[in-house]
Amino acid sequence: MIDYEKGMLAKSLAGHDAGRIYCIADVDDTYVYLVDGRIRTLDNPKKKKKKHVQLIGTKYNIASADDAKIKEILKKWRNENVES
């Protein structure tokens, strides 16, 4: 069984946002709550079923993070993982 944890990065597999990278802000039995710091802020996370996301495996400490910190984390990850 896959363990979804707060602070992990995840890629959306389904929906209009397929392919976008998010940070997991919260987890419950069926859903993960995703944030990107821009459109999906910590105050308004995207609720998505676990089967519709793919974990990237990178985990960050977002306990005291704000939206700017989330954007910084995602930008840093994108820069390190540029697809050529």
C-alpha positions as CSV (number, residue, x, y, z in Angstrom):
1,M,0.0,0.0,0.0
2,I,1.2,3.5,-0.9
3,D,1.7,5.9,2.0
4,Y,0.6,9.4,1.2
5,E,2.1,11.9,3.5
6,K,1.8,15.6,4.1
7,G,4.7,17.4,2.3
8,M,5.2,14.9,-0.5
9,L,5.1,16.0,-4.1
10,A,2.5,14.5,-6.4
11,K,1.6,14.6,-10.1
12,S,-2.0,14.9,-11.2
13,L,-2.9,12.0,-13.5
14,A,-6.5,12.9,-14.3
15,G,-8.7,15.9,-14.9
16,H,-8.1,19.3,-16.5
17,D,-4.9,19.7,-14.4
18,A,-3.3,16.4,-15.6
19,G,0.4,16.6,-15.5
20,R,0.7,19.4,-13.0
21,I,2.9,19.0,-9.9
22,Y,1.4,19.8,-6.5
23,C,2.4,19.5,-2.9
24,I,0.2,17.4,-0.6
25,A,-1.2,19.6,2.1
26,D,-3.4,17.0,3.9
27,V,-4.5,13.4,3.5
28,D,-7.6,11.5,4.6
29,D,-8.9,7.9,3.8
30,T,-9.9,8.6,0.2
31,Y,-8.6,12.0,-0.8
32,V,-5.4,14.1,-0.9
33,Y,-5.6,17.8,-0.7
34,L,-3.1,19.4,-3.1
35,V,-1.6,22.9,-3.2
36,D,0.6,24.8,-5.6
37,G,0.9,28.2,-3.9
38,R,-0.7,30.1,-6.8
39,I,-4.1,29.0,-7.8
40,R,-4.5,26.2,-5.2
41,T,-3.4,27.9,-2.0
42,L,-3.3,26.5,1.5
43,D,-6.7,28.1,2.2
44,N,-8.2,26.6,-1.0
45,P,-6.6,23.2,-1.7
46,K,-7.6,20.9,-4.5
47,K,-9.4,17.8,-3.3
48,K,-8.4,14.8,-5.5
49,K,-8.9,11.1,-5.1
50,K,-5.7,9.2,-4.3
51,K,-6.0,7.0,-7.4
52,H,-5.8,10.1,-9.6
53,V,-2.3,11.2,-8.4
54,Q,1.2,9.8,-8.7
55,L,3.6,10.3,-5.9
56,I,7.0,11.7,-6.9
57,G,8.7,10.5,-3.8
58,T,10.3,13.8,-2.7
59,K,9.1,14.9,0.7
60,Y,9.4,18.4,2.2
61,N,8.7,19.8,5.7
62,I,5.7,22.1,5.2
63,A,4.6,22.4,8.8
64,S,5.2,26.1,9.0
65,A,5.1,26.8,5.2
66,D,3.0,29.5,3.6
67,D,2.0,29.8,-0.1
68,A,5.3,31.5,-1.0
69,K,7.3,28.6,0.5
70,I,5.1,26.1,-1.4
71,K,5.8,28.0,-4.7
72,E,9.5,28.0,-3.9
73,I,9.6,24.3,-3.2
74,L,7.8,23.5,-6.5
75,K,10.0,25.9,-8.5
76,K,13.2,24.3,-7.0
77,W,11.9,20.8,-7.8
78,R,11.1,21.8,-11.4
79,N,14.6,23.4,-11.9
80,E,16.3,20.2,-10.6
81,N,14.1,17.9,-12.8
82,V,14.0,19.7,-16.2
83,E,13.0,17.3,-18.9
84,S,15.3,17.7,-21.9
